[in-house]
Amino acid sequence: MKTEYKVVPAPEKAIKQRGLKGAALFAHSVEALMNELAAEGWQYVRSDTLPQEERSGLTSKVTIYRNLLVFQRIIDEHAADSPAPVIAPAPSPVVESAPRTEAAPRTEAAPEADDEITNLWHTSDDTPEPLVADRQSQRVDL
């Protein structure tokens, strides 16, 4: 008989439940977690509080205490020897859409388009227009 263990963090914040407050609300959160794992075959063993060092800033360290719940379950040795059953993936939903039209095949006009792009960088030797406007024609005194 082999056992396997699972350790999960205890809830830090209670799940909202109508009509419950305080300790009862927190107990309900722990109960929900324990029932969820029990449905998967896990049996509650104990809770532990363990220290964990975390970095705080560049050089200092802080010790934080974590509350953990420990669960165990018995592994069937015969099931471990046999291969696991293969579960088929769920079929994807069928999405109906508008009929697709086939795109026209592209013609080989790419070299001409490339020439136009490269010609943008090769301009004539004309003097370029100044980026600053002519101040005398604007009649602005500085």
Rosetta constraint file for C-alpha pairs under 8 A:
AtomPair CA 1 CA 74 HARMONIC 6.86 0.50
AtomPair CA 1 CA 75 HARMONIC 6.88 0.50
AtomPair CA 1 CA 76 HARMONIC 7.08 0.50
AtomPair CA 1 CA 77 HARMONIC 6.85 0.50
AtomPair CA 2 CA 74 HARMONIC 5.79 0.50
AtomPair CA 2 CA 75 HARMONIC 5.30 0.50
AtomPair CA 2 CA 76 HARMONIC 7.28 0.50
AtomPair CA 2 CA 77 HARMONIC 7.14 0.50
AtomPair CA 3 CA 72 HARMONIC 6.54 0.50
AtomPair CA 3 CA 73 HARMONIC 5.54 0.50
AtomPair CA 3 CA 74 HARMONIC 4.36 0.50
AtomPair CA 3 CA 75 HARMONIC 5.45 0.50
AtomPair CA 4 CA 72 HARMONIC 5.57 0.50
AtomPair CA 4 CA 73 HARMONIC 5.64 0.50
AtomPair CA 4 CA 74 HARMONIC 6.48 0.50
AtomPair CA 4 CA 75 HARMONIC 6.80 0.50
AtomPair CA 5 CA 70 HARMONIC 6.98 0.50
AtomPair CA 5 CA 71 HARMONIC 5.60 0.50
AtomPair CA 5 CA 72 HARMONIC 4.32 0.50
AtomPair CA 5 CA 73 HARMONIC 6.65 0.50
AtomPair CA 6 CA 70 HARMONIC 5.91 0.50
AtomPair CA 6 CA 71 HARMONIC 5.09 0.50
AtomPair CA 6 CA 72 HARMONIC 6.11 0.50
AtomPair CA 7 CA 68 HARMONIC 6.40 0.50
AtomPair CA 7 CA 69 HARMONIC 5.62 0.50
AtomPair CA 7 CA 70 HARMONIC 4.60 0.50
AtomPair CA 7 CA 71 HARMONIC 6.25 0.50
AtomPair CA 8 CA 68 HARMONIC 5.66 0.50
AtomPair CA 8 CA 69 HARMONIC 5.36 0.50
AtomPair CA 8 CA 70 HARMONIC 6.69 0.50
AtomPair CA 9 CA 66 HARMONIC 7.42 0.50
AtomPair CA 9 CA 67 HARMONIC 6.08 0.50
AtomPair CA 9 CA 68 HARMONIC 4.46 0.50
AtomPair CA 9 CA 69 HARMONIC 6.08 0.50
AtomPair CA 10 CA 30 HARMONIC 7.26 0.50
AtomPair CA 10 CA 67 HARMONIC 5.53 0.50
AtomPair CA 10 CA 68 HARMONIC 5.12 0.50
AtomPair CA 10 CA 69 HARMONIC 5.78 0.50
AtomPair CA 11 CA 29 HARMONIC 7.01 0.50
AtomPair CA 11 CA 30 HARMONIC 6.54 0.50
AtomPair CA 13 CA 26 HARMONIC 7.31 0.50
AtomPair CA 14 CA 25 HARMONIC 6.13 0.50
AtomPair CA 14 CA 26 HARMONIC 4.77 0.50
AtomPair CA 14 CA 28 HARMONIC 7.74 0.50
AtomPair CA 14 CA 29 HARMONIC 5.42 0.50
AtomPair CA 15 CA 25 HARMONIC 7.26 0.50
AtomPair CA 15 CA 26 HARMONIC 7.38 0.50
AtomPair CA 15 CA 28 HARMONIC 7.82 0.50
AtomPair CA 15 CA 29 HARMONIC 5.58 0.50
AtomPair CA 16 CA 25 HARMONIC 7.26 0.50
AtomPair CA 17 CA 25 HARMONIC 6.81 0.50
AtomPair CA 20 CA 24 HARMONIC 5.91 0.50
AtomPair CA 20 CA 25 HARMONIC 5.00 0.50
AtomPair CA 21 CA 25 HARMONIC 4.97 0.50
AtomPair CA 21 CA 26 HARMONIC 7.99 0.50
AtomPair CA 22 CA 26 HARMONIC 6.60 0.50
AtomPair CA 23 CA 27 HARMONIC 6.02 0.50
AtomPair CA 24 CA 28 HARMONIC 6.11 0.50
AtomPair CA 25 CA 29 HARMONIC 6.55 0.50
AtomPair CA 26 CA 30 HARMONIC 6.48 0.50
AtomPair CA 27 CA 31 HARMONIC 6.02 0.50
AtomPair CA 28 CA 32 HARMONIC 6.08 0.50
AtomPair CA 29 CA 33 HARMONIC 6.41 0.50
AtomPair CA 30 CA 34 HARMONIC 6.20 0.50
AtomPair CA 31 CA 35 HARMONIC 6.04 0.50
AtomPair CA 32 CA 36 HARMONIC 6.11 0.50
AtomPair CA 33 CA 37 HARMONIC 6.41 0.50
AtomPair CA 34 CA 38 HARMONIC 6.04 0.50
AtomPair CA 34 CA 44 HARMONIC 7.25 0.50
AtomPair CA 35 CA 39 HARMONIC 6.16 0.50
AtomPair CA 36 CA 40 HARMONIC 6.88 0.50
AtomPair CA 37 CA 41 HARMONIC 6.63 0.50
AtomPair CA 37 CA 42 HARMONIC 5.42 0.50
AtomPair CA 37 CA 43 HARMONIC 7.69 0.50
AtomPair CA 38 CA 42 HARMONIC 4.74 0.50
AtomPair CA 38 CA 43 HARMONIC 5.94 0.50
AtomPair CA 38 CA 44 HARMONIC 7.81 0.50
AtomPair CA 41 CA 73 HARMONIC 6.35 0.50
AtomPair CA 42 CA 71 HARMONIC 5.75 0.50
AtomPair CA 42 CA 72 HARMONIC 5.41 0.50
AtomPair CA 42 CA 73 HARMONIC 4.99 0.50
AtomPair CA 43 CA 71 HARMONIC 5.27 0.50
AtomPair CA 43 CA 72 HARMONIC 5.22 0.50
AtomPair CA 43 CA 73 HARMONIC 5.95 0.50
AtomPair CA 44 CA 69 HARMONIC 7.66 0.50
AtomPair CA 44 CA 70 HARMONIC 6.26 0.50
AtomPair CA 44 CA 71 HARMONIC 4.46 0.50
AtomPair CA 44 CA 72 HARMONIC 6.54 0.50
AtomPair CA 45 CA 69 HARMONIC 7.82 0.50
AtomPair CA 45 CA 70 HARMONIC 5.52 0.50
AtomPair CA 45 CA 71 HARMONIC 5.24 0.50
AtomPair CA 45 CA 72 HARMONIC 6.65 0.50
AtomPair CA 46 CA 69 HARMONIC 6.12 0.50
AtomPair CA 46 CA 70 HARMONIC 5.34 0.50
AtomPair CA 46 CA 71 HARMONIC 7.29 0.50
AtomPair CA 47 CA 67 HARMONIC 7.03 0.50
AtomPair CA 47 CA 68 HARMONIC 5.53 0.50
AtomPair CA 47 CA 69 HARMONIC 4.39 0.50
AtomPair CA 47 CA 70 HARMONIC 5.83 0.50
AtomPair CA 48 CA 67 HARMONIC 5.79 0.50
AtomPair CA 48 CA 68 HARMONIC 5.17 0.50
AtomPair CA 48 CA 69 HARMONIC 6.43 0.50
AtomPair CA 48 CA 70 HARMONIC 7.54 0.50
AtomPair CA 49 CA 65 HARMONIC 6.23 0.50
AtomPair CA 49 CA 66 HARMONIC 5.44 0.50
AtomPair CA 49 CA 67 HARMONIC 4.49 0.50
AtomPair CA 49 CA 68 HARMONIC 6.17 0.50
AtomPair CA 50 CA 65 HARMONIC 5.47 0.50
AtomPair CA 50 CA 66 HARMONIC 5.36 0.50
AtomPair CA 50 CA 67 HARMONIC 6.65 0.50
AtomPair CA 50 CA 68 HARMONIC 7.66 0.50
AtomPair CA 51 CA 63 HARMONIC 6.25 0.50
AtomPair CA 51 CA 64 HARMONIC 5.68 0.50
AtomPair CA 51 CA 65 HARMONIC 4.36 0.50
AtomPair CA 51 CA 66 HARMONIC 6.22 0.50
AtomPair CA 52 CA 63 HARMONIC 5.51 0.50
AtomPair CA 52 CA 64 HARMONIC 5.18 0.50
AtomPair CA 52 CA 65 HARMONIC 5.99 0.50
AtomPair CA 52 CA 66 HARMONIC 7.02 0.50
AtomPair CA 53 CA 61 HARMONIC 6.35 0.50
AtomPair CA 53 CA 62 HARMONIC 5.61 0.50
AtomPair CA 53 CA 63 HARMONIC 4.42 0.50
AtomPair CA 53 CA 64 HARMONIC 6.18 0.50
AtomPair CA 54 CA 61 HARMONIC 5.54 0.50
AtomPair CA 54 CA 62 HARMONIC 5.34 0.50
AtomPair CA 54 CA 63 HARMONIC 6.24 0.50
AtomPair CA 54 CA 64 HARMONIC 7.10 0.50
AtomPair CA 55 CA 59 HARMONIC 7.37 0.50
AtomPair CA 55 CA 60 HARMONIC 6.12 0.50
AtomPair CA 55 CA 61 HARMONIC 4.45 0.50
AtomPair CA 55 CA 62 HARMONIC 6.21 0.50
AtomPair CA 56 CA 60 HARMONIC 5.35 0.50
AtomPair CA 56 CA 61 HARMONIC 5.22 0.50
AtomPair CA 56 CA 62 HARMONIC 6.16 0.50
AtomPair CA 57 CA 61 HARMONIC 7.88 0.50
AtomPair CA 75 CA 79 HARMONIC 7.85 0.50
AtomPair CA 75 CA 80 HARMONIC 7.43 0.50
AtomPair CA 76 CA 80 HARMONIC 6.35 0.50
AtomPair CA 77 CA 81 HARMONIC 6.47 0.50
AtomPair CA 78 CA 82 HARMONIC 6.56 0.50
AtomPair CA 79 CA 83 HARMONIC 7.71 0.50
AtomPair CA 79 CA 84 HARMONIC 7.90 0.50
AtomPair CA 80 CA 84 HARMONIC 7.96 0.50
AtomPair CA 109 CA 113 HARMONIC 6.66 0.50
AtomPair CA 110 CA 114 HARMONIC 6.11 0.50
AtomPair CA 111 CA 115 HARMONIC 6.22 0.50
AtomPair CA 112 CA 116 HARMONIC 6.43 0.50
AtomPair CA 113 CA 117 HARMONIC 6.44 0.50
AtomPair CA 114 CA 118 HARMONIC 6.27 0.50
AtomPair CA 115 CA 119 HARMONIC 5.99 0.50
AtomPair CA 116 CA 120 HARMONIC 6.47 0.50
AtomPair CA 117 CA 121 HARMONIC 7.44 0.50
AtomPair CA 118 CA 122 HARMONIC 6.95 0.50
AtomPair CA 119 CA 123 HARMONIC 7.17 0.50
AtomPair CA 134 CA 138 HARMONIC 6.80 0.50
AtomPair CA 135 CA 139 HARMONIC 6.22 0.50
AtomPair CA 135 CA 140 HARMONIC 6.11 0.50
AtomPair CA 136 CA 140 HARMONIC 6.80 0.50
